[in-house]
Structures are given as structure tokens and as C-alpha cells.
Amino acid sequence: MDDLLREFLTETNESLDVVDVELVKFEQEPNNATILNNIFRLVHTIKGTCGFLGLPRLEAIAHAAETLMGKFRDGVPVTHEAVTLVLASIDRIKDILADLEAANGTEPDGTDRDLIDELERLSLSADNDDMADEMAAAMAEEKAAEEEVGTDIYQVLERPLRPGEVSLDDLERAFQEAEVEIELPAVEEETEEDGEPVGAAAPSFAEAKTSQKEVAKPKNPSAKGKASSQGVSNQSIRVNVETLEHLMTMVSELVLTRNQLLEIVRRHEDSEFKVPLQRLSNVTGELQEGVMKTRMQPIGNAWQKLPRIVRDLSQELDKPIGLEMIGAETELDRQVLELIKDPLTHMIRNSADHGLEDPADRVAAGKPEKGNITLSAYHEGGHIIIEVKDDGRGLNLEKIKEKALKNGVTTEAELEKMADHQIYKFIFAAGFSTATNVTSVSGRGVGMDVVRNNVELIGGSIDLRSTPGRGSSFIIKIPLTLAIVSTLIVEAGGDRYAIPQLSVVELVRVQSNSEHRIERLKDRPVLRLRSKLLPLVHMSELLGQTEEADLDEDNGFIVVMQVGSQSFGVVVDGVFHTEEIVVKPMSSMLRNINMFSGNTILGDGSVIMIIDPNGVASAMASHASGTLSDTVEDEYENAEAHVIDADAPISLLLFRAGSEEPKAVPLSLVTRLEEFDVNKIEHSNGRDLVQYRGSLMPLVYVNEGDRHKSEGTQPMLVFSDNGRSMGLVVDQIVDIVEDRMTIEVVSERQGVLGSAIIRERATEVIDLGHYLPLAFDDWFMRKEIDTTTKVRKLLFLDDSAFFRNMLTPVLKAAGYDVTVCSSAQSGYELMEKGTDFAAIVTDIEMPDISGYEFCESLRRDTRFRHMPIIALSAVVTPASIEKGRQAGFDDYVAKFDRPGLLAALKDVLTNEFGVAA
């Protein structure tokens, strides 16, 4: 792809984003000529550039949309249907641009006659309306003239217009429009009536080249204004994102080196290098700040598509909805900006569907018919606060309680002790939804847990508040950047740890004669801080270094932390200093420890762990109901009861495909449930594809010979992993249920594991491992697996045919030679025969011998003492992990965590951290 086309794609996509936002705004303010002129100019530029580059399909759509927009400039009333059609044309142009980029600059084949016909129909309808108005006005004037003068006077053309000719009126109007367009580039900034700037695209590179040929030396003030404007635009350049990322990486390493030098200065105060090192530190800080500025973007960039989403939701849900956005200019790191887009979309959709009442219900409650959603952002103490607020019905506490009990996430006794804000947080649990029906908008329970996970992934927290009848508010607290984090270095149990300052409220030094003192409440320590009691826990106790650490109530350090609405104190042995650190990811071996978010290297070369505030908050929540040691002990004693085997109830997604017989797939394997307009489904290289989140997603059909719908929307199940996605085409998404899944009849048919009784009806359970490679041949191949090495043999033990059939293809596709056994006894017999296995993967709950007993028996045998053994369980709890460690397992993985299983195998087989004996 040449540079000219690449520049065209970048510029056009930016212009389309602006048009998308401006169209929604124009529909609400149809008399705002500034917005209309901006939209018209952008669409006109896109059309002209497409013609210049020889892209007829894009040019035709842009021309039809421009013609309809021109009718609005002529005074034709703006209608909802017309705006919807122009938005549809913008979407179609975006789709074609994506295909053009994927095809390395070749415009894809296809016809857009359906869309163009609709655009032309509305344009023609507007012309007919104008003609009817003109005829009515002429007849009225004629009648008035007859009454006044008594003669008939007609002014007609001498002859009909020939092809290619235009009337004098049309010609004059064209000249007037041309004059307006010539003057527009000289205007440096256009503002609306409310004073907010209107987003406008930079002048097109095609237009710029034309102007260089046509414009001579400026001879008037207008021309000078243009030259000045051009000079301003030439002060900015585009920089590849990869270049910025590399620059940020280098600055991060420089910060680490700076920290090491500062550590030297601390140890040698009288060193002659002190002054230059301090200067180097200052310059490094300035450089870091400068590079950070290049990565900062206004959060409004992540909000651009939200007005369009709200408009479409308003139409789909038949609710008038208004969206107010405050603080769009608030800046944050582009990496954080990208990661926060999906959570914001989830919350806006959730507020529109669940939060806002139907118009009739709002009127009955004394509210305006139109519901409002307010999105705001602002800086607070070195981080960003984002709030999504609606004026709807508020959260239904009783429904949440009922669903929580039904899903088994709590008990009646626990609910009675919980405050309302604690109960509200159940909506963030996986598979949790209070919606009565499954719709294209909600009811599937795969939304709010994604929001929480994505927010916590970037070191943020989410909290919610709700008032019955008045609405709900979600408050997200996120860091400004992920690359370099400011932390507090503390000590506990002889080790140092880094606590992100994002969650640190203050440091308290407790002394016997101080107003801040440690007291006892129900035999648990609390801190009395300004007439407020905060729960306390020692860092060593949180990390399991001691069962219950002794608190020095006369001389101690307490880090007061806040995560969401939860405040607590963490007692540490010492506080060193604050330090800006570069976050390094944790090894997959530590993925089950939620107390840490990463690690870093200090200035003295020490490697320390970074405390995850969300993990501490979760531990404090369990701490409130008793001591940590008691909680862990209870979990350990009841581990057998907590482990769910293959026959226990699991969340299942029911759907239909190819027939009326229901089919099922475990919900935990599904990434998203989507519905696509069938017009967006494309055919290339012998397969159906759809553009999904910036890339092409292959579509796979449940039955050979199935086809997608010919019109309307097409439901799909989206499965994603490692940056790739597959869409499984289905006829109907039926429901999400909790039921036992015992395969009664094993199927020999490809793609089907067998039949199970679900909701008292025979249901086919699909074999996902069959369909994923149909999308990508190397779906299960991981980069970490070196295919050039010798194939390693695995022993896989599981009494459930379902899990054997699901995981065996995964392991084989990853390059392993897998031997499958249905019981521990048969597996042990194979080991006795001398079969050379590189590792063993075993289920925990089996009928003859449990996985714990099987592992313990192998560890007692000197031949297998160092054999890598990985445990599989449907549920992974701290107690079960500890029990597995004591039994001799090298790792403990959830059954549905396929990436985790492959990562665990890689770790134990490469002996990265040493194999447990």
C-alpha cells in the first residue's frame, strides 16, 4: 500500500468519526447551520478524494449521501429516517475502507444499490415536496393577481432544459455555495452557540496538493489568512504509535536507571556526583513528563461513538434517551483510553436498558418522559474519575438478592448481615443478570463482570451507588497511565513491597499518646481515625506469612487505603519512600494469587512485588466476617464440598442452529453474544467473514451446508483468544440456564460431544474443539510451543467424557502426544508399565481414587517423585490450591481455563522455576 492511500485511509477514518458524532448532534439541533456545513464539507471532501483516487464504489455512496445533505441546506426538514440513512451510509463507507485496507489498497467488489436507492428516494421525495410547495405558492400568487389586476401573467422557460443544462437560479445558487466553501478554510475555529468547539477534520491532503497548483501569492487578507492557517497546520506531524511505544519503553528504562543512581546518592550524601546526579534526575523527570504528554489524549476520543450508540438504543428500546457528556477534555494515557472504551459502552447500554424506565412508567412516577444518562470525567489526586449516572428506577435490591441466592453466590444468613451497597456489587458477578428476557441488548449476564475485570486489569476500581426511584451511578477510578506508576515502598515480614499511591489515602503513625490509636472491636483490631473506625489487618497476615501478626499498638505504621467505597488500614513494619516504578508482568505461575498485580526492579537492583489494592480489598471483605486464618481453615475443611465436578450444575448457553432441537455450550467458553446486520457479512477467499472490532472474523456454521439469514440480523456466538475471534452462526439464542450436564449418549458425529438432559429435554452438547480450527487452522497453536522440539507425551485423566472430549483436542493441537484414561487406576497401571510421560494432567474428583490421592501415591514412589503433575478442577479456591500443593501438585488449573492449562504445562516442562518434588 502506497503512502498516498495510507494517508487517505487515516484521514478519511478520522473524518468519518467526526461526521458520526456531528450527525447525531445535528438531528437534535436541525437549525444549526454550522454543524450542517461542517458535515457537508467533510462528506464532500471524502467524495472528491475517492474520485481522485479512483474508488468508484466509495465515491457513489458519498455522492448519494452528500446529495441528501444538500437538501437539508436547501431548507428541507430534517427527518429521523434521513439521518438514519446517512448514518448507514457512513457505516457502509467504514466497512469498505476496512476491506480496502485488508486488501492492500484494492476496493472490494460489491454493490451498494440498495443503500443508494434509498438515499436517492429521499432526495427525490424532497425535490417533489419542494416542487409541490412552489406550485402551491405560484397558484396563490396567480389567484391574488387575478383578484387585484384581472389578468393572467405566466413566466415560463422558452424551452425545456436539455441534458447537461442548468437553470439560472441553480447556477447562481452554486456560485453562492462555492463562495462560502472557499472562505471556510480561512476560519481557524468555528464555535457553536454554546461556545464549544465543533470538531472538524484537517484539510485533506488531496485538497492541499490541488491548492498548491491553483493558488498564487496572496493578494488579499483572506489569502493571507489561509497562508497563516496553513503555517499553523504544518506545525504538527503524525507519528507512528509503535515509535511512541518504543520511546516510552526507553524512558521507562531510563527511569529505572535514574532510581539506581538516586539510591547511590542516598548512600553517599557527600559524593561529588550528588549535584550532577540530581540534575540528571530532574532532566529524566522532564523527559518522562514530555513523553507522557505525547501519549495523552482527551477522554472524549473514547466517547465519540457513545451518542450514536445511545441514539440506536433509544430507537431499539423505544425509549427517548438523552446523553450528557461532561469533561470530555480530560486527558489520560492512550493505552488506558483504549482499555476503557469497552467498559464504558457496557455501562451506557446497561443504564439505557436496565436503568431507565419505559416512558409510561416515567410519566406515572412524575418524571419527564425522556430519560437522561450523564457521563462525566475529571482529575482527582493523580488519577481519573469517570462517572456514569442515570435518572432511572435504581437497582432492584430484592431482585438482586433473589438472583444471588439462585446462583449460589451467597446464603440467606450472609445476606442478612450485608449492607445494601455490598448486595449491589453482586451485579458484577459472572453470569449475573436480573433481566427477565434475553435480548440483543441485555439479559445474558456477560456484561458487568467484563466491566469490573477490565477496570481492575488496568489497576482501577469500580463502585456503584443507587437510590430507588431516583437512579444509579457507577464510579470508576483509574490511573492516568500504566507505563510508570508512583508507589509507596513498605516493609512487612522482612520483605519490601510496592503499594500504588492511587489507592493510598494517608499514612498514620500510631502512638500510645496519640489521638490515632488501635482499639479492639469483637476481638479484631480497628483504627480510630478522626472519630471513624477503620478495620485493620497486618500485611504479613494478608500475605499468609503469619496466621495472625502481633500489632504494636504503641508504635506502628498504618497505610490507610481506599478501594471504591471501602476504606481500611494495612499495618506494615516500616515505610521507606515513594518511588516511580516500571511495572513488569507476573509469571503465569502466580496467576491464582490475586494479592499481587506485578513486580518491579528498585534502584538498588532488588525485585519486589506490587500489591494489588483490589486483592487487598477482597481479602478485607472476607476478613470482616472473621479472622483470615479461620476463613482459610473453613475453606480447607470444606474443600471437598466446594469443588464442583462435571455432574454439578454449570452455566450453559442454549441456542438453536439448523433445526428446532436445542443445543448447548458452557457459558464460560463464550466471549460475547452478538447480532450482526446480514448486509455486513462478506464472502472472501471461499468463506464468510464479518468485520469485528477492527479485524476480520471468520464465520463457522454448526452444520455443513447451513447458511446465514438473507435479511435482518444474524445471531452469533463469539469465541476469542489471543487476539483472534471466531463467530459461530446460530439461528436463535434461547436462554442461559444453570443445570447439570451429564452426557447420556456419546455422539460419533463430528462437532457434537453427545446428548444430555437439560431442562428435562434432550439437548446436543457441541464440541467447541471441532469448530475453532475451522476458523483458524492453528487456533490452538501457542507461540510458546516450539514445534521443532520433540513431541512430549502427556497422560490425561478425567472420568467425564465431556471434559476429555473438550480438552484432548486442545492438548493435541498444542503439540502434545496425549494418552487419555478415564480413571486414576488405569492411569497408574500405565505408569507401572514404564510408559514415559513428560507430565500428567488429572481431574480432582474421580470415582475410584481422587486426584489428591493419586498425586500423593505417585509422590511416595521414588520413580515419579519429580514427575510434573497438574490438577484440573471446575472451581479453584485458595483452600483447594493449598490442599493440592500439600498433595504434591505442581500447579492447579480451572477446567475451563484452556490458556492457563497450556501455560502451566509450558512452565512445568521448561522447568522455569524448578519442578516441585
Secondary structure as UniProt FT lines:
FT   HELIX           3..28
FT   TURN            30..31
FT   HELIX           33..53
FT   HELIX           56..73
FT   TURN            74..75
FT   HELIX           80..102
FT   TURN            103..105
FT   HELIX           113..148
FT   TURN            163..164
FT   HELIX           168..183
FT   HELIX           184..186
FT   TURN            193..194
FT   HELIX           205..214
FT   HELIX           221..233
FT   TURN            234..235
FT   HELIX           241..267
FT   TURN            269..270
FT   TURN            272..273
FT   HELIX           274..295
FT   STRAND          296..298
FT   HELIX           300..303
FT   TURN            304..305
FT   HELIX           306..317
FT   STRAND          321..326
FT   TURN            328..329
FT   STRAND          331..333
FT   HELIX           334..350
FT   HELIX           351..355
FT   HELIX           359..364
FT   TURN            365..366
FT   STRAND          371..380
FT   TURN            381..382
FT   STRAND          383..390
FT   HELIX           397..407
FT   HELIX           412..417
FT   HELIX           420..424
FT   HELIX           425..428
FT   TURN            430..431
FT   HELIX           448..457
FT   TURN            458..459
FT   STRAND          461..467
FT   TURN            468..470
FT   STRAND          471..479
FT   STRAND          484..492
FT   TURN            493..494
FT   STRAND          495..500
FT   HELIX           501..503
FT   STRAND          504..511
FT   TURN            512..513
FT   STRAND          517..521
FT   TURN            522..523
FT   STRAND          524..529
FT   TURN            530..531
FT   STRAND          532..538
FT   HELIX           539..542
FT   TURN            543..544
FT   STRAND          555..563
FT   TURN            564..565
FT   STRAND          566..572
FT   STRAND          574..582
FT   HELIX           588..590
FT   TURN            591..592
FT   TURN            594..595
FT   STRAND          596..601
FT   TURN            603..604
FT   STRAND          607..611
FT   HELIX           613..623
FT   TURN            624..625
FT   HELIX           628..637
FT   HELIX           639..642
FT   TURN            646..647
FT   STRAND          650..656
FT   STRAND          662..666
FT   HELIX           667..669
FT   STRAND          672..677
FT   HELIX           678..680
FT   STRAND          681..684
FT   TURN            685..686
FT   STRAND          687..692
FT   TURN            693..694
FT   STRAND          695..701
FT   TURN            704..705
FT   STRAND          713..721
FT   TURN            722..723
FT   STRAND          724..729
FT   STRAND          732..739
FT   STRAND          743..746
FT   TURN            750..751
FT   STRAND          752..758
FT   TURN            759..760
FT   STRAND          761..766
FT   HELIX           768..775
FT   TURN            777..780
FT   TURN            783..784
FT   TURN            787..788
FT   STRAND          792..797
FT   HELIX           801..813
FT   TURN            814..815
FT   STRAND          816..821
FT   HELIX           824..832
FT   TURN            833..834
FT   STRAND          839..843
FT   HELIX           851..860
FT   HELIX           862..864
FT   TURN            865..866
FT   STRAND          869..873
FT   HELIX           878..887
FT   STRAND          891..894
FT   TURN            895..896
FT   HELIX           898..910
//
